[in-house]
Amino acid sequence: MTVKFSEDIVPLSDLKANPGKIVRHVTEEHRPVLLTSRGRGVAVVQNLQDFESAEEERSFMRAVVKGMVDLEEGREKTLRQVKKELGLK
């Protein structure tokens, strides 16, 4: 995701004046907008679907890393062991 500073940094007063424009922008461009107040970042506006997708990706990556750490530390089970624990044949 590339940030376009000319489009993706918006004063809070612009959001107050025209919220629909900001929502439309994040929906169409699939980039979050940084809201500023007195030149400092105060919040981020992001499309809900983009946010949920990013959260799913982060959660998946955390699980992959956890699995890799488990393997490195010898915490692994065979498929046979897992099937037995779950009562599967």
C-alpha positions as CSV (number, residue, x, y, z in Angstrom):
1,M,0.0,0.0,0.0
2,T,1.5,3.3,-1.1
3,V,0.7,6.5,0.6
4,K,0.1,9.6,-1.6
5,F,0.8,12.4,0.7
6,S,-1.1,14.9,-1.5
7,E,-4.3,12.8,-1.2
8,D,-4.0,10.7,2.0
9,I,-3.2,13.3,4.6
10,V,-6.3,15.3,5.4
11,P,-6.9,17.9,8.1
12,L,-9.6,17.0,10.6
13,S,-11.6,20.1,9.5
14,D,-11.9,18.6,6.0
15,L,-13.4,15.4,7.5
16,K,-15.9,17.5,9.4
17,A,-16.8,19.6,6.3
18,N,-17.2,16.6,3.9
19,P,-17.1,13.2,5.5
20,G,-18.6,11.5,2.5
21,K,-15.7,12.6,0.3
22,I,-13.2,11.0,2.7
23,V,-15.2,7.8,3.0
24,R,-15.5,7.6,-0.8
25,H,-11.8,8.1,-1.1
26,V,-10.7,5.3,1.2
27,T,-13.3,3.0,-0.4
28,E,-12.2,3.7,-4.0
29,E,-8.5,4.0,-3.5
30,H,-8.1,1.2,-0.9
31,R,-5.6,3.4,1.0
32,P,-6.1,4.7,4.6
33,V,-6.3,8.5,5.2
34,L,-4.3,10.1,8.0
35,L,-6.3,12.8,9.8
36,T,-4.3,15.7,11.2
37,S,-5.0,18.4,13.7
38,R,-2.6,21.3,13.8
39,G,-0.2,19.5,11.6
40,R,0.0,16.3,13.7
41,G,-1.5,12.9,13.0
42,V,-4.5,12.1,15.2
43,A,-6.4,9.3,13.6
44,V,-6.6,7.0,10.6
45,V,-9.7,6.4,8.5
46,Q,-9.8,3.1,6.6
47,N,-12.4,1.2,4.6
48,L,-13.9,-1.5,6.8
49,Q,-13.3,-4.3,4.3
50,D,-9.7,-3.3,3.9
51,F,-9.3,-3.2,7.7
52,E,-10.8,-6.7,8.2
53,S,-8.7,-8.1,5.4
54,A,-5.5,-6.7,6.9
55,E,-6.5,-8.0,10.3
56,E,-7.1,-11.5,8.9
57,E,-3.7,-11.3,7.2
58,R,-1.9,-10.2,10.4
59,S,-3.6,-12.9,12.4
60,F,-2.6,-15.6,9.9
61,M,1.0,-14.4,9.9
62,R,1.1,-14.4,13.7
63,A,-0.1,-18.1,13.6
64,V,2.5,-19.0,11.0
65,V,5.3,-17.4,13.1
66,K,4.0,-19.2,16.3
67,G,4.0,-22.5,14.4
68,M,7.5,-22.0,13.2
69,V,8.6,-21.2,16.8
70,D,6.9,-24.4,18.0
71,L,8.8,-26.4,15.4
72,E,12.1,-24.8,16.3
73,E,11.5,-25.6,20.0
74,G,10.4,-29.2,19.3
75,R,6.7,-28.8,20.0
76,E,5.4,-30.8,17.2
77,K,3.0,-33.8,16.8
78,T,2.6,-36.4,14.0
79,L,-0.6,-36.6,12.1
80,R,-1.3,-39.9,13.7
81,Q,-1.0,-38.3,17.2
82,V,-3.4,-35.5,16.3
83,K,-5.9,-37.9,14.8
84,K,-5.8,-40.0,17.9
85,E,-6.3,-36.9,20.2
86,L,-9.3,-35.8,18.1
87,G,-10.7,-39.3,17.9
88,L,-10.4,-39.6,14.1
89,K,-9.3,-42.6,12.1
